[in-house]
Amino acid sequence: MTEFTPLSAVAGGLLIGLAATALLLFNGRIAGISGLFHGLLHRDRQPWQILFLAGLVVGAGSFHHLFGSDIPQRADFPLVALLGAGFLVGLGTRLGSGCTSGHGVCGIGRRSARSVVATAIFMVTAVLATAVSRHWLGLY
Amino acid sequence: MLRNLSALLAGVVFGIGLALSGMVYPLKVLAFLDVSAAWDPSLALVMLGAVAVTLPAFALVLKRHQPLLATRFYLPRTTDLDARLITGAALFGIGWGIGGYCPGPALAALGIHWQEGLPFLAAVAAGGLVADRLGARH
């Protein structure tokens, strides 16, 4: 459906790893996006959390608008599926203390057994959920 | 002040990495997670690229007594593989597999495709609050 883009994938991955390393080296913090996002809703949130997430939005948005992309945007993904998926992502990342970045990139980076297990599990359930939602339910 | 600046810059680089890698586009993500059709293995290389940096670099950084701009490292202390971790990871994967967004790309969508990013993030926040009600760890 989309083309294999090994160069930009590896380069983007290296940048993500570099950014996570910089946050640990300078701030002593783990770049776990779900934890930072959930943290926004709590009273003890700190400016650096908001700034990191704002930087992410600006960095990704600027790159997209400057360089464009061949990958089309979904026009009519059902709102109920979007909300259901988002709810599960919020519930799951809060219960499981992390997502692709916190467990997948940073947790594996510091050789955490919890993160290796979490990453293996969410990769498997993601593949299964995609198979069911696309091929059985006919979602995108 | 410097700490805020370094966090902002790290966030910008992280966001550029997400966009360059294609991970901000749910159809690209789903083309990776959908192993049945014309499989696009790109996102495996994103993960590999990121971990190729963090595996050696985190080990080096954590040899230091403290970070450059803070007094200590803030690392998760939990080490047990409990039901909460496993259930949470499984539910997260299901949500990711349906929508094609994990939290980073969902945030990035605010500046790329807000029509999806905004409702998705609202639902993420709601899910997190429900988890808190269930007594999740902070």
Boltz contact constraints between the chains, C-beta under 6 A:
constraints:
  - contact:
      token1: [A, 1]
      token2: [B, 31]
      max_distance: 6.0
  - contact:
      token1: [A, 1]
      token2: [B, 38]
      max_distance: 6.0
  - contact:
      token1: [A, 2]
      token2: [B, 28]
      max_distance: 6.0
  - contact:
      token1: [A, 2]
      token2: [B, 31]
      max_distance: 6.0
  - contact:
      token1: [A, 2]
      token2: [B, 40]
      max_distance: 6.0
  - contact:
      token1: [A, 4]
      token2: [B, 40]
      max_distance: 6.0
  - contact:
      token1: [A, 4]
      token2: [B, 42]
      max_distance: 6.0
  - contact:
      token1: [A, 5]
      token2: [B, 42]
      max_distance: 6.0
  - contact:
      token1: [A, 6]
      token2: [B, 45]
      max_distance: 6.0
  - contact:
      token1: [A, 8]
      token2: [B, 20]
      max_distance: 6.0
  - contact:
      token1: [A, 9]
      token2: [B, 21]
      max_distance: 6.0
  - contact:
      token1: [A, 9]
      token2: [B, 42]
      max_distance: 6.0
  - contact:
      token1: [A, 9]
      token2: [B, 45]
      max_distance: 6.0
  - contact:
      token1: [A, 9]
      token2: [B, 46]
      max_distance: 6.0
  - contact:
      token1: [A, 10]
      token2: [B, 45]
      max_distance: 6.0
  - contact:
      token1: [A, 10]
      token2: [B, 49]
      max_distance: 6.0
  - contact:
      token1: [A, 11]
      token2: [B, 20]
      max_distance: 6.0
  - contact:
      token1: [A, 12]
      token2: [B, 17]
      max_distance: 6.0
  - contact:
      token1: [A, 12]
      token2: [B, 20]
      max_distance: 6.0
  - contact:
      token1: [A, 12]
      token2: [B, 21]
      max_distance: 6.0
  - contact:
      token1: [A, 12]
      token2: [B, 46]
      max_distance: 6.0
  - contact:
      token1: [A, 13]
      token2: [B, 21]
      max_distance: 6.0
  - contact:
      token1: [A, 13]
      token2: [B, 46]
      max_distance: 6.0
  - contact:
      token1: [A, 13]
      token2: [B, 49]
      max_distance: 6.0
  - contact:
      token1: [A, 13]
      token2: [B, 50]
      max_distance: 6.0
  - contact:
      token1: [A, 14]
      token2: [B, 49]
      max_distance: 6.0
  - contact:
      token1: [A, 14]
      token2: [B, 53]
      max_distance: 6.0
  - contact:
      token1: [A, 15]
      token2: [B, 13]
      max_distance: 6.0
  - contact:
      token1: [A, 15]
      token2: [B, 16]
      max_distance: 6.0
  - contact:
      token1: [A, 15]
      token2: [B, 17]
      max_distance: 6.0
  - contact:
      token1: [A, 16]
      token2: [B, 14]
      max_distance: 6.0
  - contact:
      token1: [A, 16]
      token2: [B, 17]
      max_distance: 6.0
  - contact:
      token1: [A, 16]
      token2: [B, 50]
      max_distance: 6.0
  - contact:
      token1: [A, 17]
      token2: [B, 50]
      max_distance: 6.0
  - contact:
      token1: [A, 17]
      token2: [B, 53]
      max_distance: 6.0
  - contact:
      token1: [A, 17]
      token2: [B, 54]
      max_distance: 6.0
  - contact:
      token1: [A, 18]
      token2: [B, 53]
      max_distance: 6.0
  - contact:
      token1: [A, 19]
      token2: [B, 10]
      max_distance: 6.0
  - contact:
      token1: [A, 19]
      token2: [B, 13]
      max_distance: 6.0
  - contact:
      token1: [A, 19]
      token2: [B, 14]
      max_distance: 6.0
  - contact:
      token1: [A, 20]
      token2: [B, 54]
      max_distance: 6.0
  - contact:
      token1: [A, 21]
      token2: [B, 57]
      max_distance: 6.0
  - contact:
      token1: [A, 22]
      token2: [B, 10]
      max_distance: 6.0
  - contact:
      token1: [A, 23]
      token2: [B, 10]
      max_distance: 6.0
  - contact:
      token1: [A, 24]
      token2: [B, 61]
      max_distance: 6.0
  - contact:
      token1: [A, 25]
      token2: [B, 61]
      max_distance: 6.0
  - contact:
      token1: [A, 26]
      token2: [B, 6]
      max_distance: 6.0
  - contact:
      token1: [A, 26]
      token2: [B, 67]
      max_distance: 6.0
  - contact:
      token1: [A, 26]
      token2: [B, 68]
      max_distance: 6.0
  - contact:
      token1: [A, 26]
      token2: [B, 69]
      max_distance: 6.0
  - contact:
      token1: [A, 27]
      token2: [B, 3]
      max_distance: 6.0
  - contact:
      token1: [A, 27]
      token2: [B, 6]
      max_distance: 6.0
  - contact:
      token1: [A, 27]
      token2: [B, 7]
      max_distance: 6.0
  - contact:
      token1: [A, 27]
      token2: [B, 67]
      max_distance: 6.0
  - contact:
      token1: [A, 27]
      token2: [B, 70]
      max_distance: 6.0
  - contact:
      token1: [A, 28]
      token2: [B, 67]
      max_distance: 6.0
  - contact:
      token1: [A, 28]
      token2: [B, 70]
      max_distance: 6.0
  - contact:
      token1: [A, 28]
      token2: [B, 72]
      max_distance: 6.0
  - contact:
      token1: [A, 28]
      token2: [B, 73]
      max_distance: 6.0
  - contact:
      token1: [A, 28]
      token2: [B, 74]
      max_distance: 6.0
  - contact:
      token1: [A, 29]
      token2: [B, 74]
      max_distance: 6.0
  - contact:
      token1: [A, 33]
      token2: [B, 103]
      max_distance: 6.0
  - contact:
      token1: [A, 33]
      token2: [B, 104]
      max_distance: 6.0
  - contact:
      token1: [A, 34]
      token2: [B, 103]
      max_distance: 6.0
  - contact:
      token1: [A, 37]
      token2: [B, 103]
      max_distance: 6.0
  - contact:
      token1: [A, 38]
      token2: [B, 128]
      max_distance: 6.0
  - contact:
      token1: [A, 47]
      token2: [B, 4]
      max_distance: 6.0
  - contact:
      token1: [A, 48]
      token2: [B, 3]
      max_distance: 6.0
  - contact:
      token1: [A, 48]
      token2: [B, 4]
      max_distance: 6.0
  - contact:
      token1: [A, 48]
      token2: [B, 7]
      max_distance: 6.0
  - contact:
      token1: [A, 51]
      token2: [B, 4]
      max_distance: 6.0
  - contact:
      token1: [A, 51]
      token2: [B, 7]
      max_distance: 6.0
  - contact:
      token1: [A, 51]
      token2: [B, 8]
      max_distance: 6.0
  - contact:
      token1: [A, 52]
      token2: [B, 7]
      max_distance: 6.0
  - contact:
      token1: [A, 52]
      token2: [B, 11]
      max_distance: 6.0
  - contact:
      token1: [A, 55]
      token2: [B, 8]
      max_distance: 6.0
  - contact:
      token1: [A, 55]
      token2: [B, 11]
      max_distance: 6.0
  - contact:
      token1: [A, 55]
      token2: [B, 12]
      max_distance: 6.0
  - contact:
      token1: [A, 56]
      token2: [B, 11]
      max_distance: 6.0
  - contact:
      token1: [A, 56]
      token2: [B, 14]
      max_distance: 6.0
  - contact:
      token1: [A, 56]
      token2: [B, 15]
      max_distance: 6.0
  - contact:
      token1: [A, 56]
      token2: [B, 107]
      max_distance: 6.0
  - contact:
      token1: [A, 57]
      token2: [B, 107]
      max_distance: 6.0
  - contact:
      token1: [A, 57]
      token2: [B, 110]
      max_distance: 6.0
  - contact:
      token1: [A, 57]
      token2: [B, 111]
      max_distance: 6.0
  - contact:
      token1: [A, 59]
      token2: [B, 12]
      max_distance: 6.0
  - contact:
      token1: [A, 59]
      token2: [B, 15]
      max_distance: 6.0
  - contact:
      token1: [A, 59]
      token2: [B, 16]
      max_distance: 6.0
  - contact:
      token1: [A, 60]
      token2: [B, 15]
      max_distance: 6.0
  - contact:
      token1: [A, 60]
      token2: [B, 18]
      max_distance: 6.0
  - contact:
      token1: [A, 60]
      token2: [B, 19]
      max_distance: 6.0
  - contact:
      token1: [A, 60]
      token2: [B, 24]
      max_distance: 6.0
  - contact:
      token1: [A, 60]
      token2: [B, 108]
      max_distance: 6.0
  - contact:
      token1: [A, 61]
      token2: [B, 111]
      max_distance: 6.0
  - contact:
      token1: [A, 61]
      token2: [B, 112]
      max_distance: 6.0
  - contact:
      token1: [A, 63]
      token2: [B, 16]
      max_distance: 6.0
  - contact:
      token1: [A, 63]
      token2: [B, 19]
      max_distance: 6.0
  - contact:
      token1: [A, 64]
      token2: [B, 19]
      max_distance: 6.0
  - contact:
      token1: [A, 64]
      token2: [B, 112]
      max_distance: 6.0
  - contact:
      token1: [A, 71]
      token2: [B, 25]
      max_distance: 6.0
  - contact:
      token1: [A, 71]
      token2: [B, 27]
      max_distance: 6.0
  - contact:
      token1: [A, 71]
      token2: [B, 28]
      max_distance: 6.0
  - contact:
      token1: [A, 73]
      token2: [B, 113]
      max_distance: 6.0
  - contact:
      token1: [A, 82]
      token2: [B, 99]
      max_distance: 6.0
  - contact:
      token1: [A, 82]
      token2: [B, 119]
      max_distance: 6.0
  - contact:
      token1: [A, 82]
      token2: [B, 120]
      max_distance: 6.0
  - contact:
      token1: [A, 83]
      token2: [B, 119]
      max_distance: 6.0
  - contact:
      token1: [A, 83]
      token2: [B, 123]
      max_distance: 6.0
  - contact:
      token1: [A, 85]
      token2: [B, 95]
      max_distance: 6.0
  - contact:
      token1: [A, 85]
      token2: [B, 98]
      max_distance: 6.0
  - contact:
      token1: [A, 85]
      token2: [B, 99]
      max_distance: 6.0
  - contact:
      token1: [A, 86]
      token2: [B, 120]
      max_distance: 6.0
  - contact:
      token1: [A, 86]
      token2: [B, 123]
      max_distance: 6.0
  - contact:
      token1: [A, 86]
      token2: [B, 124]
      max_distance: 6.0
  - contact:
      token1: [A, 87]
      token2: [B, 123]
      max_distance: 6.0
  - contact:
      token1: [A, 87]
      token2: [B, 126]
      max_distance: 6.0
  - contact:
      token1: [A, 87]
      token2: [B, 127]
      max_distance: 6.0
  - contact:
      token1: [A, 88]
      token2: [B, 91]
      max_distance: 6.0
  - contact:
      token1: [A, 88]
      token2: [B, 94]
      max_distance: 6.0
  - contact:
      token1: [A, 88]
      token2: [B, 95]
      max_distance: 6.0
  - contact:
      token1: [A, 89]
      token2: [B, 92]
      max_distance: 6.0
  - contact:
      token1: [A, 89]
      token2: [B, 95]
      max_distance: 6.0
  - contact:
      token1: [A, 89]
      token2: [B, 124]
      max_distance: 6.0
  - contact:
      token1: [A, 90]
      token2: [B, 124]
      max_distance: 6.0
  - contact:
      token1: [A, 90]
      token2: [B, 127]
      max_distance: 6.0
  - contact:
      token1: [A, 90]
      token2: [B, 128]
      max_distance: 6.0
  - contact:
      token1: [A, 91]
      token2: [B, 91]
      max_distance: 6.0
  - contact:
      token1: [A, 91]
      token2: [B, 127]
      max_distance: 6.0
  - contact:
      token1: [A, 91]
      token2: [B, 130]
      max_distance: 6.0
  - contact:
      token1: [A, 91]
      token2: [B, 131]
      max_distance: 6.0
  - contact:
      token1: [A, 92]
      token2: [B, 88]
      max_distance: 6.0
  - contact:
      token1: [A, 92]
      token2: [B, 91]
      max_distance: 6.0
  - contact:
      token1: [A, 92]
      token2: [B, 92]
      max_distance: 6.0
  - contact:
      token1: [A, 93]
      token2: [B, 92]
      max_distance: 6.0
  - contact:
      token1: [A, 94]
      token2: [B, 128]
      max_distance: 6.0
  - contact:
      token1: [A, 94]
      token2: [B, 131]
      max_distance: 6.0
  - contact:
      token1: [A, 94]
      token2: [B, 136]
      max_distance: 6.0
  - contact:
      token1: [A, 95]
      token2: [B, 84]
      max_distance: 6.0
  - contact:
      token1: [A, 95]
      token2: [B, 87]
      max_distance: 6.0
  - contact:
      token1: [A, 95]
      token2: [B, 88]
      max_distance: 6.0
  - contact:
      token1: [A, 95]
      token2: [B, 131]
      max_distance: 6.0
  - contact:
      token1: [A, 95]
      token2: [B, 136]
      max_distance: 6.0
  - contact:
      token1: [A, 96]
      token2: [B, 85]
      max_distance: 6.0
  - contact:
      token1: [A, 96]
      token2: [B, 88]
      max_distance: 6.0
  - contact:
      token1: [A, 96]
      token2: [B, 89]
      max_distance: 6.0
  - contact:
      token1: [A, 96]
      token2: [B, 92]
      max_distance: 6.0
  - contact:
      token1: [A, 99]
      token2: [B, 102]
      max_distance: 6.0
  - contact:
      token1: [A, 99]
      token2: [B, 103]
      max_distance: 6.0
  - contact:
      token1: [A, 100]
      token2: [B, 102]
      max_distance: 6.0
  - contact:
      token1: [A, 101]
      token2: [B, 104]
      max_distance: 6.0
  - contact:
      token1: [A, 105]
      token2: [B, 50]
      max_distance: 6.0
  - contact:
      token1: [A, 105]
      token2: [B, 54]
      max_distance: 6.0
  - contact:
      token1: [A, 108]
      token2: [B, 51]
      max_distance: 6.0
  - contact:
      token1: [A, 109]
      token2: [B, 54]
      max_distance: 6.0
  - contact:
      token1: [A, 109]
      token2: [B, 55]
      max_distance: 6.0
  - contact:
      token1: [A, 109]
      token2: [B, 58]
      max_distance: 6.0
  - contact:
      token1: [A, 110]
      token2: [B, 58]
      max_distance: 6.0
  - contact:
      token1: [A, 114]
      token2: [B, 85]
      max_distance: 6.0
  - contact:
      token1: [A, 117]
      token2: [B, 81]
      max_distance: 6.0
  - contact:
      token1: [A, 118]
      token2: [B, 85]
      max_distance: 6.0
  - contact:
      token1: [A, 118]
      token2: [B, 89]
      max_distance: 6.0
  - contact:
      token1: [A, 121]
      token2: [B, 89]
      max_distance: 6.0
  - contact:
      token1: [A, 121]
      token2: [B, 90]
      max_distance: 6.0
  - contact:
      token1: [A, 122]
      token2: [B, 89]
      max_distance: 6.0
  - contact:
      token1: [A, 122]
      token2: [B, 92]
      max_distance: 6.0
  - contact:
      token1: [A, 122]
      token2: [B, 93]
      max_distance: 6.0
  - contact:
      token1: [A, 125]
      token2: [B, 90]
      max_distance: 6.0
  - contact:
      token1: [A, 125]
      token2: [B, 93]
      max_distance: 6.0
  - contact:
      token1: [A, 125]
      token2: [B, 94]
      max_distance: 6.0
  - contact:
      token1: [A, 126]
      token2: [B, 33]
      max_distance: 6.0
  - contact:
      token1: [A, 126]
      token2: [B, 93]
      max_distance: 6.0
  - contact:
      token1: [A, 126]
      token2: [B, 96]
      max_distance: 6.0
  - contact:
      token1: [A, 126]
      token2: [B, 97]
      max_distance: 6.0
  - contact:
      token1: [A, 127]
      token2: [B, 33]
      max_distance: 6.0
  - contact:
      token1: [A, 129]
      token2: [B, 94]
      max_distance: 6.0
  - contact:
      token1: [A, 129]
      token2: [B, 97]
      max_distance: 6.0
  - contact:
      token1: [A, 129]
      token2: [B, 98]
      max_distance: 6.0
  - contact:
      token1: [A, 130]
      token2: [B, 30]
      max_distance: 6.0
  - contact:
      token1: [A, 130]
      token2: [B, 33]
      max_distance: 6.0
  - contact:
      token1: [A, 130]
      token2: [B, 34]
      max_distance: 6.0
  - contact:
      token1: [A, 130]
      token2: [B, 97]
      max_distance: 6.0
  - contact:
      token1: [A, 133]
      token2: [B, 98]
      max_distance: 6.0
  - contact:
      token1: [A, 134]
      token2: [B, 34]
      max_distance: 6.0
